[in-house]
């Protein structure tokens, strides 16, 4: 049979100073990216997973967690199977590993 791997690969980030901005990207493969809601999460070292943002398949519905509200923007380009998350006015507490996720059922 044929086996396909669903993959989401994040990129961007690195060291930033307080007050700086950062742009993160997430590219999907092995599934139809444009039919699923996409979530962004983050996890600080030793911390729990924290929801950051969600964007609907057609980008008509966008939500942000309280910790980034007013400082974040999220977008997606379904033709490229890609989503981007931008975060400005960075705080030390924004230091974390950021993840994107979909729920395919």
MOPAC internal coordinates of N, CA, C and O (Angstrom, degrees):
PM7 1SCF
backbone

  N    0.0000 0     0.00 0     0.00 0    0    0    0
  C    1.4549 1     0.00 0     0.00 0    1    0    0
  C    1.5143 1   111.23 1     0.00 0    2    1    0
  O    1.2310 1   121.41 1    -2.96 1    3    2    1
  N    1.2944 1   114.92 1   177.04 1    3    2    1
  C    1.4611 1   121.07 1  -179.80 1    5    3    2
  C    1.5224 1   108.11 1  -105.14 1    6    5    3
  O    1.2310 1   120.73 1   -48.53 1    7    6    5
  N    1.3189 1   116.21 1   131.47 1    7    6    5
  C    1.4547 1   122.38 1   179.35 1    9    7    6
  C    1.5153 1   108.88 1  -120.16 1   10    9    7
  O    1.2310 1   120.38 1   -54.53 1   11   10    9
  N    1.3057 1   116.88 1   125.47 1   11   10    9
  C    1.4590 1   121.41 1   179.42 1   13   11   10
  C    1.5216 1   109.39 1  -117.46 1   14   13   11
  O    1.2310 1   120.90 1   -41.61 1   15   14   13
  N    1.2991 1   115.88 1   138.39 1   15   14   13
  C    1.4591 1   120.62 1  -178.85 1   17   15   14
  C    1.5265 1   110.27 1   -98.65 1   18   17   15
  O    1.2310 1   121.22 1   -54.87 1   19   18   17
  N    1.3120 1   115.27 1   125.13 1   19   18   17
  C    1.4570 1   121.28 1   172.65 1   21   19   18
  C    1.5222 1   107.24 1   -76.99 1   22   21   19
  O    1.2310 1   121.32 1   -54.11 1   23   22   21
  N    1.3274 1   115.09 1   125.89 1   23   22   21
  C    1.4700 1   119.23 1  -178.06 1   25   23   22
  C    1.5193 1   110.69 1  -133.26 1   26   25   23
  O    1.2310 1   121.15 1   -38.39 1   27   26   25
  N    1.3160 1   115.40 1   141.61 1   27   26   25
  C    1.4554 1   123.24 1   168.75 1   29   27   26
  C    1.5219 1   106.65 1  -128.58 1   30   29   27
  O    1.2310 1   120.80 1   -56.34 1   31   30   29
  N    1.3194 1   116.07 1   123.66 1   31   30   29
  C    1.4609 1   121.16 1  -176.40 1   33   31   30
  C    1.5202 1   109.01 1  -119.67 1   34   33   31
  O    1.2310 1   120.56 1   -57.49 1   35   34   33
  N    1.3220 1   116.54 1   122.51 1   35   34   33
  C    1.4515 1   121.99 1   179.31 1   37   35   34
  C    1.5239 1   110.32 1   -93.33 1   38   37   35
  O    1.2310 1   121.28 1   -27.11 1   39   38   37
  N    1.3343 1   115.15 1   152.89 1   39   38   37
  C    1.4644 1   121.19 1   177.12 1   41   39   38
  C    1.5203 1   109.09 1  -148.15 1   42   41   39
  O    1.2310 1   121.34 1   -17.01 1   43   42   41
  N    1.3272 1   115.03 1   162.99 1   43   42   41
  C    1.4602 1   120.94 1   178.93 1   45   43   42
  C    1.5086 1   110.97 1    99.89 1   46   45   43
  O    1.2310 1   120.71 1     6.50 1   47   46   45
  N    1.3119 1   116.25 1  -173.50 1   47   46   45
  C    1.4454 1   120.67 1   178.98 1   49   47   46
  C    1.5167 1   111.74 1    91.69 1   50   49   47
  O    1.2310 1   120.72 1    34.38 1   51   50   49
  N    1.3108 1   116.23 1  -145.62 1   51   50   49
  C    1.4525 1   121.34 1  -173.84 1   53   51   50
  C    1.5191 1   110.83 1    99.83 1   54   53   51
  O    1.2310 1   120.80 1     4.74 1   55   54   53
  N    1.3093 1   116.07 1  -175.26 1   55   54   53
  C    1.4546 1   121.03 1  -176.98 1   57   55   54
  C    1.5236 1   110.90 1   -69.80 1   58   57   55
  O    1.2310 1   121.43 1   -46.76 1   59   58   57
  N    1.3204 1   114.88 1   133.24 1   59   58   57
  C    1.4599 1   121.55 1   176.84 1   61   59   58
  C    1.5307 1   108.56 1  -136.38 1   62   61   59
  O    1.2310 1   120.98 1   -27.32 1   63   62   61
  N    1.3173 1   115.74 1   152.68 1   63   62   61
  C    1.4673 1   120.87 1   176.25 1   65   63   62
  C    1.5256 1   109.25 1   -89.54 1   66   65   63
  O    1.2310 1   120.01 1   -26.46 1   67   66   65
  N    1.3343 1   117.59 1   153.54 1   67   66   65
  C    1.4653 1   119.65 1   173.74 1   69   67   66
  C    1.5317 1   110.68 1   -53.27 1   70   69   67
  O    1.2310 1   121.36 1   -43.69 1   71   70   69
  N    1.3269 1   115.01 1   136.31 1   71   70   69
  C    1.4545 1   120.85 1  -178.07 1   73   71   70
  C    1.5071 1   114.37 1    93.03 1   74   73   71
  O    1.2310 1   120.24 1   163.82 1   75   74   73
  N    1.3261 1   117.14 1   -16.18 1   75   74   73
  C    1.4614 1   121.53 1   178.72 1   77   75   74
  C    1.5267 1   111.02 1   -72.73 1   78   77   75
  O    1.2310 1   121.61 1    -3.05 1   79   78   77
  N    1.3246 1   114.52 1   176.95 1   79   78   77
  C    1.4649 1   122.50 1   174.15 1   81   79   78
  C    1.5199 1   109.31 1  -118.42 1   82   81   79
  O    1.2310 1   121.03 1   -18.70 1   83   82   81
  N    1.3327 1   115.63 1   161.30 1   83   82   81
  C    1.4534 1   121.13 1   177.69 1   85   83   82
  C    1.5253 1   108.92 1  -143.74 1   86   85   83
  O    1.2310 1   121.09 1   -33.27 1   87   86   85
  N    1.3167 1   115.53 1   146.73 1   87   86   85
  C    1.4577 1   121.99 1   176.36 1   89   87   86
  C    1.5184 1   108.62 1  -122.40 1   90   89   87
  O    1.2310 1   121.07 1   -56.51 1   91   90   89
  N    1.3269 1   115.57 1   123.49 1   91   90   89
  C    1.4587 1   122.57 1   179.00 1   93   91   90
  C    1.5194 1   109.26 1  -113.60 1   94   93   91
  O    1.2310 1   120.59 1   -31.02 1   95   94   93
  N    1.3090 1   116.48 1   148.98 1   95   94   93
  C    1.4593 1   120.21 1   177.65 1   97   95   94
  C    1.5138 1   110.13 1  -131.30 1   98   97   95
  O    1.2310 1   121.64 1   -22.52 1   99   98   97
  N    1.3083 1   114.46 1   157.48 1   99   98   97
  C    1.4632 1   122.57 1  -178.32 1  101   99   98
  C    1.5205 1   107.23 1  -141.52 1  102  101   99
  O    1.2310 1   120.24 1   -57.60 1  103  102  101
  N    1.3090 1   117.15 1   122.40 1  103  102  101
  C    1.4637 1   121.16 1  -179.48 1  105  103  102
  C    1.5203 1   110.07 1  -118.64 1  106  105  103
  O    1.2310 1   121.08 1   -48.80 1  107  106  105
  N    1.3295 1   115.55 1   131.20 1  107  106  105
  C    1.4516 1   121.10 1  -179.08 1  109  107  106
  C    1.5179 1   112.09 1  -101.54 1  110  109  107
  O    1.2310 1   121.20 1   -26.14 1  111  110  109
  N    1.3198 1   115.32 1   153.86 1  111  110  109
  C    1.4682 1   121.47 1   173.94 1  113  111  110
  C    1.5146 1   108.97 1  -153.03 1  114  113  111
  O    1.2310 1   121.10 1   -23.56 1  115  114  113
  N    1.3235 1   115.51 1   156.44 1  115  114  113
  C    1.4556 1   120.93 1   177.45 1  117  115  114
  C    1.5118 1   114.31 1    84.73 1  118  117  115
  O    1.2310 1   120.21 1  -173.67 1  119  118  117
  N    1.3362 1   117.20 1     6.33 1  119  118  117
  C    1.4591 1   121.08 1   178.22 1  121  119  118
  C    1.5303 1   107.94 1  -158.41 1  122  121  119
  O    1.2310 1   120.78 1   -10.53 1  123  122  121
  N    1.3173 1   116.12 1   169.47 1  123  122  121
  C    1.4618 1   120.56 1  -179.04 1  125  123  122
  C    1.5229 1   108.74 1   -84.46 1  126  125  123
  O    1.2310 1   121.50 1   -86.50 1  127  126  125
  N    1.2948 1   114.73 1    93.50 1  127  126  125
  C    1.4648 1   123.16 1  -173.29 1  129  127  126
  C    1.5217 1   112.55 1   -55.08 1  130  129  127
  O    1.2310 1   120.56 1   139.24 1  131  130  129
  N    1.3269 1   116.53 1   -40.76 1  131  130  129
  C    1.4584 1   121.37 1  -168.39 1  133  131  130
  C    1.5153 1   116.40 1   -77.36 1  134  133  131
  O    1.2310 1   119.59 1  -176.45 1  135  134  133
  N    1.3159 1   118.38 1     3.55 1  135  134  133
  C    1.4709 1   119.38 1  -179.70 1  137  135  134
  C    1.5283 1   112.56 1  -108.70 1  138  137  135
  O    1.2310 1   120.10 1  -177.52 1  139  138  137
  N    1.3146 1   117.41 1     2.48 1  139  138  137
  C    1.4583 1   120.72 1  -174.98 1  141  139  138
  C    1.5302 1   112.10 1  -118.37 1  142  141  139
  O    1.2310 1   121.10 1   -36.44 1  143  142  141
  N    1.3314 1   115.50 1   143.56 1  143  142  141
  C    1.4546 1   119.99 1   164.21 1  145  143  142
  C    1.5242 1   108.55 1   -58.70 1  146  145  143
  O    1.2310 1   121.17 1   -30.87 1  147  146  145
  N    1.3236 1   115.36 1   149.13 1  147  146  145
  C    1.4583 1   119.74 1   177.78 1  149  147  146
  C    1.5205 1   108.72 1  -126.95 1  150  149  147
  O    1.2310 1   121.11 1   -45.62 1  151  150  149
  N    1.3118 1   115.47 1   134.38 1  151  150  149
  C    1.4631 1   122.29 1  -179.62 1  153  151  150
  C    1.5203 1   109.91 1  -115.09 1  154  153  151
  O    1.2310 1   121.22 1   -31.58 1  155  154  153
  N    1.3087 1   115.27 1   148.42 1  155  154  153
  C    1.4589 1   122.99 1   168.86 1  157  155  154
  C    1.5246 1   108.11 1  -114.22 1  158  157  155
  O    1.2310 1   121.28 1   -43.18 1  159  158  157
  N    1.3314 1   115.16 1   136.82 1  159  158  157
  C    1.4496 1   123.02 1   176.84 1  161  159  158
  C    1.5295 1   108.82 1  -131.10 1  162  161  159
  O    1.2310 1   121.16 1   -14.37 1  163  162  161
  N    1.3165 1   115.38 1   165.63 1  163  162  161
  C    1.4571 1   119.09 1   172.99 1  165  163  162
  C    1.5196 1   109.48 1  -143.29 1  166  165  163
  O    1.2310 1   121.40 1   -22.00 1  167  166  165
  N    1.3204 1   114.93 1   158.00 1  167  166  165
  C    1.4595 1   120.69 1   179.61 1  169  167  166
  C    1.5144 1   108.47 1  -145.47 1  170  169  167
  O    1.2310 1   120.82 1   -63.75 1  171  170  169
  N    1.3213 1   116.03 1   116.25 1  171  170  169
  C    1.4597 1   121.50 1   175.33 1  173  171  170
  C    1.5213 1   108.99 1   -76.59 1  174  173  171
  O    1.2310 1   120.09 1   -24.16 1  175  174  173
  N    1.3293 1   117.43 1   155.84 1  175  174  173
  C    1.4708 1   119.57 1   178.64 1  177  175  174
  C    1.5293 1   111.04 1   -55.47 1  178  177  175
  O    1.2310 1   121.19 1   -55.52 1  179  178  177
  N    1.3021 1   115.33 1   124.48 1  179  178  177
  C    1.4598 1   120.82 1  -179.58 1  181  179  178
  C    1.5129 1   114.67 1    76.08 1  182  181  179
  O    1.2310 1   120.31 1  -177.28 1  183  182  181
  N    1.3342 1   117.01 1     2.72 1  183  182  181
  C    1.4576 1   120.62 1  -177.39 1  185  183  182
  C    1.5158 1   112.26 1  -102.78 1  186  185  183
  O    1.2310 1   121.67 1     0.44 1  187  186  185
  N    1.3102 1   114.40 1  -179.56 1  187  186  185
  C    1.4577 1   119.57 1   179.70 1  189  187  186
  C    1.5275 1   110.15 1   -94.20 1  190  189  187
  O    1.2310 1   120.82 1   -17.41 1  191  190  189
  N    1.3039 1   116.05 1   162.59 1  191  190  189
  C    1.4523 1   121.88 1   178.21 1  193  191  190
  C    1.5270 1   109.34 1   -68.02 1  194  193  191
  O    1.2310 1   120.44 1   -48.16 1  195  194  193
  N    1.3020 1   116.77 1   131.84 1  195  194  193
  C    1.4634 1   121.97 1  -177.78 1  197  195  194
  C    1.5183 1   109.42 1  -123.82 1  198  197  195
  O    1.2310 1   121.00 1   -51.06 1  199  198  197
  N    1.3318 1   115.69 1   128.94 1  199  198  197
  C    1.4599 1   120.56 1   176.96 1  201  199  198
  C    1.5273 1   109.92 1   -70.76 1  202  201  199
  O    1.2310 1   120.68 1   -45.00 1  203  202  201
  N    1.3406 1   116.30 1   135.00 1  203  202  201
  C    1.4612 1   122.40 1  -178.40 1  205  203  202
  C    1.5198 1   111.93 1  -109.90 1  206  205  203
  O    1.2310 1   120.41 1   130.75 1  207  206  205
  N    1.3446 1   116.82 1   -49.25 1  207  206  205
  C    1.4604 1   119.40 1  -173.34 1  209  207  206
  C    1.5244 1   110.07 1  -159.96 1  210  209  207
  O    1.2310 1   121.48 1   -20.01 1  211  210  209
  N    1.3248 1   114.78 1   159.99 1  211  210  209
  C    1.4647 1   121.59 1   173.96 1  213  211  210
  C    1.5153 1   108.28 1  -142.05 1  214  213  211
  O    1.2310 1   120.96 1   -34.55 1  215  214  213
  N    1.3364 1   115.78 1   145.45 1  215  214  213
  C    1.4580 1   121.65 1   178.41 1  217  215  214
  C    1.5223 1   108.73 1  -139.78 1  218  217  215
  O    1.2310 1   120.83 1   -45.86 1  219  218  217
  N    1.3178 1   116.02 1   134.14 1  219  218  217
  C    1.4585 1   121.72 1  -177.59 1  221  219  218
  C    1.5307 1   110.25 1   -76.47 1  222  221  219
  O    1.2310 1   120.02 1   -12.97 1  223  222  221
  N    1.3340 1   117.57 1   167.03 1  223  222  221
  C    1.4714 1   120.62 1  -176.84 1  225  223  222
  C    1.5258 1   113.98 1   -55.60 1  226  225  223
  O    1.2310 1   120.00 1   141.27 1  227  226  225
  N    1.3217 1   117.60 1   -38.73 1  227  226  225
  C    1.4712 1   120.00 1  -178.31 1  229  227  226
  C    1.5296 1   112.33 1  -100.32 1  230  229  227
  O    1.2310 1   120.21 1  -168.38 1  231  230  229
  N    1.3148 1   117.20 1    11.62 1  231  230  229
  C    1.4672 1   124.15 1   178.34 1  233  231  230
  C    1.5243 1   113.72 1    66.55 1  234  233  231
  O    1.2310 1   120.16 1  -167.50 1  235  234  233
  N    1.3152 1   117.30 1    12.50 1  235  234  233
  C    1.4686 1   119.56 1  -178.52 1  237  235  234
  C    1.5184 1   112.56 1   -77.89 1  238  237  235
  O    1.2310 1   120.31 1   158.63 1  239  238  237
  N    1.3102 1   117.01 1   -21.37 1  239  238  237
  C    1.4634 1   121.94 1   179.34 1  241  239  238
  C    1.5169 1   109.24 1  -124.05 1  242  241  239
  O    1.2310 1   121.01 1   -58.95 1  243  242  241
  N    1.3150 1   115.67 1   121.05 1  243  242  241
  C    1.4555 1   122.61 1  -178.80 1  245  243  242
  C    1.5275 1   108.18 1  -132.55 1  246  245  243
  O    1.2310 1   120.76 1   -45.96 1  247  246  245
  N    1.3134 1   116.16 1   134.04 1  247  246  245
  C    1.4593 1   121.37 1   178.69 1  249  247  246
  C    1.5243 1   109.50 1  -134.60 1  250  249  247
  O    1.2310 1   121.67 1   -25.41 1  251  250  249
  N    1.3353 1   114.40 1   154.59 1  251  250  249
  C    1.4581 1   120.83 1   178.49 1  253  251  250
  C    1.5076 1   110.36 1  -133.38 1  254  253  251
  O    1.2310 1   121.16 1   -31.61 1  255  254  253
  N    1.3189 1   115.38 1   148.39 1  255  254  253
  C    1.4450 1   120.00 1   172.45 1  257  255  254
  C    1.5182 1   110.97 1   -71.33 1  258  257  255
  O    1.2310 1   121.40 1   -23.23 1  259  258  257
  N    1.3142 1   114.93 1   156.77 1  259  258  257
  C    1.4629 1   120.66 1  -175.78 1  261  259  258
  C    1.5272 1   111.91 1   -58.85 1  262  261  259
  O    1.2310 1   120.03 1   148.32 1  263  262  261
  N    1.3120 1   117.54 1   -31.68 1  263  262  261
  C    1.4655 1   121.14 1  -175.11 1  265  263  262
  C    1.5239 1   112.74 1   -69.23 1  266  265  263
  O    1.2310 1   120.25 1   158.26 1  267  266  265
  N    1.3474 1   117.14 1   -21.74 1  267  266  265
  C    1.4654 1   119.92 1  -178.73 1  269  267  266
  C    1.5251 1   112.63 1  -119.48 1  270  269  267
  O    1.2310 1   120.02 1   178.63 1  271  270  269
  N    1.3140 1   117.57 1    -1.37 1  271  270  269
  C    1.4599 1   121.86 1  -177.47 1  273  271  270
  C    1.5339 1   109.82 1   -54.35 1  274  273  271
  O    1.2310 1   120.61 1   -48.72 1  275  274  273
  N    1.3173 1   116.44 1   131.28 1  275  274  273
  C    1.4532 1   121.62 1   179.95 1  277  275  274
  C    1.5138 1   114.77 1    85.22 1  278  277  275
  O    1.2310 1   119.99 1   171.35 1  279  278  277
  N    1.3379 1   117.62 1    -8.65 1  279  278  277
  C    1.4662 1   121.46 1  -179.78 1  281  279  278
  C    1.5220 1   112.80 1  -120.01 1  282  281  279
  O    1.2310 1   120.66 1   172.30 1  283  282  281
  N    1.3187 1   116.35 1    -7.70 1  283  282  281
  C    1.4659 1   120.47 1  -172.84 1  285  283  282
  C    1.5205 1   111.50 1  -118.19 1  286  285  283
  O    1.2310 1   121.43 1   -29.16 1  287  286  285
  N    1.2992 1   114.87 1   150.84 1  287  286  285
  C    1.4585 1   122.04 1   168.66 1  289  287  286
  C    1.5278 1   107.26 1  -133.21 1  290  289  287
  O    1.2310 1   121.08 1   -33.55 1  291  290  289
  N    1.3237 1   115.54 1   146.45 1  291  290  289
  C    1.4531 1   120.54 1   178.11 1  293  291  290
  C    1.5239 1   108.69 1  -134.08 1  294  293  291
  O    1.2310 1   120.86 1   -34.87 1  295  294  293
  N    1.3073 1   115.96 1   145.13 1  295  294  293
  C    1.4586 1   121.09 1   178.99 1  297  295  294
  C    1.5159 1   108.59 1  -148.19 1  298  297  295
  O    1.2310 1   121.20 1   -10.27 1  299  298  297
  N    1.3237 1   115.32 1   169.73 1  299  298  297
  C    1.4554 1   119.98 1   175.43 1  301  299  298
  C    1.5176 1   109.72 1  -148.20 1  302  301  299
  O    1.2310 1   121.08 1   -29.58 1  303  302  301
  N    1.3114 1   115.55 1   150.42 1  303  302  301
  C    1.4568 1   123.35 1   176.04 1  305  303  302
  C    1.5219 1   106.51 1  -126.64 1  306  305  303
  O    1.2310 1   121.02 1   -82.75 1  307  306  305
  N    1.3200 1   115.65 1    97.25 1  307  306  305
  C    1.4628 1   119.41 1  -174.90 1  309  307  306
  C    1.5256 1   112.47 1   -66.39 1  310  309  307
  O    1.2310 1   120.02 1   153.48 1  311  310  309
  N    1.3171 1   117.57 1   -26.52 1  311  310  309
  C    1.4636 1   120.02 1   178.39 1  313  311  310
  C    1.5280 1   111.46 1   -67.20 1  314  313  311
  O    1.2310 1   120.64 1   157.88 1  315  314  313
  N    1.3213 1   116.37 1   -22.12 1  315  314  313
  C    1.4725 1   121.83 1   177.94 1  317  315  314
  C    1.5290 1   111.92 1  -109.38 1  318  317  315
  O    1.2310 1   120.61 1  -177.01 1  319  318  317
  N    1.3182 1   116.43 1     2.99 1  319  318  317
  C    1.4714 1   121.36 1  -177.27 1  321  319  318
  C    1.5216 1   110.94 1    52.58 1  322  321  319
  O    1.2310 1   120.97 1  -132.84 1  323  322  321
  N    1.3186 1   115.74 1    47.16 1  323  322  321
  C    1.4581 1   120.30 1  -172.93 1  325  323  322
  C    1.5190 1   111.45 1  -137.11 1  326  325  323
  O    1.2310 1   121.00 1   -34.73 1  327  326  325
  N    1.3156 1   115.69 1   145.27 1  327  326  325
  C    1.4600 1   122.95 1   171.48 1  329  327  326
  C    1.5166 1   108.68 1  -127.97 1  330  329  327
  O    1.2310 1   121.08 1   -29.94 1  331  330  329
  N    1.3380 1   115.53 1   150.06 1  331  330  329
  C    1.4585 1   121.27 1   177.55 1  333  331  330
  C    1.5212 1   109.63 1  -127.13 1  334  333  331
  O    1.2310 1   121.43 1   -36.42 1  335  334  333
  N    1.3063 1   114.87 1   143.58 1  335  334  333
  C    1.4580 1   122.68 1   174.77 1  337  335  334
  C    1.5193 1   107.80 1  -126.17 1  338  337  335
  O    1.2310 1   120.73 1   -56.06 1  339  338  337
  N    1.3257 1   116.20 1   123.94 1  339  338  337
  C    1.4583 1   122.27 1   177.79 1  341  339  338
  C    1.5258 1   108.46 1  -112.77 1  342  341  339
  O    1.2310 1   121.19 1   -44.20 1  343  342  341
  N    1.3221 1   115.34 1   135.80 1  343  342  341
  C    1.4584 1   120.91 1   179.97 1  345  343  342
  C    1.5206 1   107.98 1  -132.52 1  346  345  343
  O    1.2310 1   120.72 1   -55.50 1  347  346  345
  N    1.3277 1   116.23 1   124.50 1  347  346  345
  C    1.4644 1   121.19 1  -178.22 1  349  347  346
  C    1.5296 1   110.06 1  -113.52 1  350  349  347
  O    1.2310 1   121.62 1    -7.43 1  351  350  349
  N    1.3362 1   114.50 1   172.57 1  351  350  349
  C    1.4702 1   121.32 1  -179.38 1  353  351  350
  C    1.5303 1   110.21 1    49.11 1  354  353  351
  O    1.2310 1   121.01 1  -126.17 1  355  354  353
  N    1.3232 1   115.67 1    53.83 1  355  354  353
  C    1.4620 1   120.60 1  -174.42 1  357  355  354
  C    1.5261 1   111.80 1   -62.16 1  358  357  355
  O    1.2310 1   121.91 1   -39.42 1  359  358  357
  N    1.3393 1   113.94 1   140.58 1  359  358  357
  C    1.4592 1   123.13 1   174.10 1  361  359  358
  C    1.5268 1   108.06 1  -107.73 1  362  361  359
  O    1.2310 1   119.92 1   -23.15 1  363  362  361
  N    1.3129 1   117.75 1   156.85 1  363  362  361
  C    1.4745 1   119.03 1   173.01 1  365  363  362
  C    1.5340 1   112.07 1   -54.39 1  366  365  363
  O    1.2310 1   119.95 1   147.83 1  367  366  365
  N    1.3285 1   117.71 1   -32.17 1  367  366  365
  C    1.4707 1   119.87 1  -179.05 1  369  367  366
  C    1.5321 1   112.81 1   -73.09 1  370  369  367
  O    1.2310 1   120.05 1   173.05 1  371  370  369
  N    1.3335 1   117.50 1    -6.95 1  371  370  369
  C    1.4593 1   120.04 1   174.54 1  373  371  370
  C    1.5304 1   111.63 1   -80.88 1  374  373  371
  O    1.2310 1   120.64 1   172.54 1  375  374  373
  N    1.3183 1   116.39 1    -7.46 1  375  374  373
  C    1.4611 1   120.80 1  -179.66 1  377  375  374
  C    1.5275 1   109.73 1   -67.12 1  378  377  375
  O    1.2310 1   120.72 1   -64.55 1  379  378  377
  N    1.3209 1   116.22 1   115.45 1  379  378  377
  C    1.4666 1   121.90 1  -174.80 1  381  379  378
  C    1.5156 1   109.04 1  -171.15 1  382  381  379
  O    1.2310 1   120.97 1   -11.47 1  383  382  381
  N    1.3141 1   115.74 1   168.53 1  383  382  381
  C    1.4646 1   120.66 1   167.41 1  385  383  382
  C    1.5204 1   107.37 1   -89.41 1  386  385  383
  O    1.2310 1   120.59 1   -49.73 1  387  386  385
  N    1.3134 1   116.47 1   130.27 1  387  386  385
  C    1.4532 1   122.71 1  -177.14 1  389  387  386
  C    1.5246 1   109.77 1  -104.13 1  390  389  387
  O    1.2310 1   120.93 1   -41.61 1  391  390  389
  N    1.3444 1   115.83 1   138.39 1  391  390  389
  C    1.4554 1   122.47 1  -176.32 1  393  391  390
  C    1.5308 1   108.96 1  -128.17 1  394  393  391
  O    1.2310 1   120.36 1   -32.41 1  395  394  393
  N    1.3055 1   116.92 1   147.59 1  395  394  393
  C    1.4582 1   121.05 1   165.94 1  397  395  394
  C    1.5207 1   108.53 1  -109.96 1  398  397  395
  O    1.2310 1   121.03 1   -23.82 1  399  398  397
  N    1.3172 1   115.63 1   156.18 1  399  398  397
  C    1.4649 1   120.20 1  -176.22 1  401  399  398
  C    1.5209 1   110.53 1  -153.86 1  402  401  399
  O    1.2310 1   121.34 1   -29.37 1  403  402  401
  N    1.3218 1   115.05 1   150.63 1  403  402  401
  C    1.4697 1   121.25 1   170.02 1  405  403  402
  C    1.5296 1   107.19 1  -129.36 1  406  405  403
  O    1.2310 1   121.21 1   -23.28 1  407  406  405
  N    1.3301 1   115.28 1   156.72 1  407  406  405
  C    1.4668 1   120.57 1   173.37 1  409  407  406
  C    1.5217 1   107.34 1  -114.77 1  410  409  407
  O    1.2310 1   121.05 1   -68.62 1  411  410  409
  N    1.3055 1   115.59 1   111.38 1  411  410  409
  C    1.4638 1   120.22 1  -175.06 1  413  411  410
  C    1.5139 1   112.43 1   -94.73 1  414  413  411
  O    1.2310 1   119.89 1  -175.77 1  415  414  413
  N    1.3079 1   117.82 1     4.23 1  415  414  413
  C    1.4560 1   119.74 1  -178.42 1  417  415  414
  C    1.4695 1   109.49 1    83.76 1  418  417  415
  O    1.2310 1   120.10 1   180.00 1  419  418  417

